[in-house]
Amino acid sequence: MADKRARWRRYAFEALLFVLIVAGIRAWQQRDMANGAAPLLQGTTIEGLPYALPAHPSKPVLVHFWAIWCPICRTDQGTIDAIAKDYPNTITVAMQSGSRQEVMNHMRGQRLGFRVLNDPDGRISHAWGVNAVPASFIISPDGKIRFIEVGYTTGTGLRLRLWLAAL
């Protein structure tokens, strides 16, 4: 009986340690990222259309940073494309991915249709504190950043966060 308790205590300790390590890594990854009111986000999409993130959007907005050279970004680009079809407020930023034409070629080659602001020099990414991609921000209708995710995240997770930001 004492062995069972000791074993369960060890399992609980290891689980707690794992949670603390994951939380620490997430905190470190997000240390420089924007929080509170969403920073200015405006520019011209790769299609040549003007874009400006509203100060108070009518519905939650997904702002997703990605890069052509990022293998994890390629893994979830289909998810982002599907979310963008259901949530037209989605805007993506191609961080240091080359020229407008290179980003357009990538989008065409991958059959992707989400809106993209090109950030060839990293100026937008820097303003948002993005140092690693993929990175996603959920902006609530009050104009504040409600959720931040760095690294791969599921479509279900992003949709849940968008739904929660609307409440």
N, C-alpha and C positions, 0 to 999 in steps of 0.2 A: 504494500500500500504506500509506503514511504517512497519507494522507487517511482511509482506512478506520479505522485505529487511532484517529485523532483523533476521528472521528465516533462510534465506539463508546465512547470515554472520555467524550465529551460526553453520550451517551445514558445511560451508567452514572451520571454525575454528576447529571443531571436526575432520574433515577429515585430516586437516593439522597436528593436534595433533596426530592422529592415525599413520600417515606416519612417523612422527618424533619418536614416540615410537618404531615402528617396526624397523626403521633405527638404533636407539640406541641399541636395543636388538641385531640386526645383528652385529653391530660394536663391542659390548661387546663379543659376541660369537666368533668372528674372531680375537680378539685382539692379541692372541699369535700365530696365524697360520702363516705358512710360506707364503711369498709373494716374488715377483721378480723371480730370477732364482730358478728353482725347486731344492730342496735338493736332495742329493744322495738317490737313492732308488735301492737297489740290494739285492739279496738273492736267496733262492731256493724256488720254488713253492711247494705246498703240494704234487704235483705229482713228485717232485724230479728234476725238470728242472731249470736250472739257469735263472735268470732274472736280467736285469739291465736297468733302465730307460735311454734311450739315451739322451745325452746332447742336441742334436738337432733332435728330431724325425721327420720322413718324413711327418707324419700326426698328428693332435692333439691326445693327450692321456688323457683318463679319469683315474684318480687315486682315487679310492673310498675306504674309511675306514669304516668298519662295525664291528659288533660283534654278536656272537651267542646269547648272553644274551639280546640283544637290541630289544624290540618289534617294534620300528619304522623301524629298519633295516630289520626285517622280512617282513614288509609291502612292502618295495620297492625292495626286492631281486629279484623278478621276472622281474622288470623293468631293473635292472642292468644286469641280465642274457640276456635279449633281446638286450640291447645296446651292450653288449660284443660280441654277434653274428654278429652285423652289424659293429662294430668298434673293430677289433681284437687287437688294441693297448690298450684296457682296461686292467687295472691291479687293483686288489683289495687287501686290507690289512685287515686281521682278527685281530682286536685289542683285546688283552687280552682275547682270546676265548678258552684257553686251549691248549692241545697238538695238534700236527699235526694230530693224529688219530681222536681226537674229532672233529676237523674242517672237516676232510675228511668225517666222519660219518654224520655230519650236511649237508654237500654238497650233499652227496649221498641220504640222507633221504628227502631232499627238491628238488632233481633232478635238481641241479644247475651245470652249466658247466663253469662258468667264472674262470679265473686264480686267484689264491690266494697265497699271501705271508702270512705266519703265523707270528704274532707279539705277542708271548705269554708274553713277559716281558714289552711290550710297548715302546721298544727302537725306533722303526721306527716311531710310532705315536708321540713320544716326539720330534724327529728330525723335524717332519712336524708341530709341534705345535697343534696337534689334542688332545683336551680334552673331546670332546663329539662326539658321532656317531649317525647317519651316517654323514660323511663329504666327500665332493667330491671336487676334484681339476681338473680343465681343464688346461692341459699344451699345449701351442701353439708350432708350429714347431721351433720357436726361442729358445725353452727351458725355457720359462718364464711361470709362473702361470698367466693365463689370467682370470679365474673365480674361486671363492670359494663358496661353498654352505654348510651350516650346517643344519642338520635336513632333514625332508622329502622334496624331490623335485620330480617333475614329469618327466617322460621319455621325454615328449615333451620339457620341459625346458632344460634338459641335452643335448638332441640332438641339440637344437637350439644353445646352448653354444658351443658344439663341432663344429658345422657348422661355427659359428662366429669366433672361434679361428683359423679356416683354412684360413680365408680371409687375 
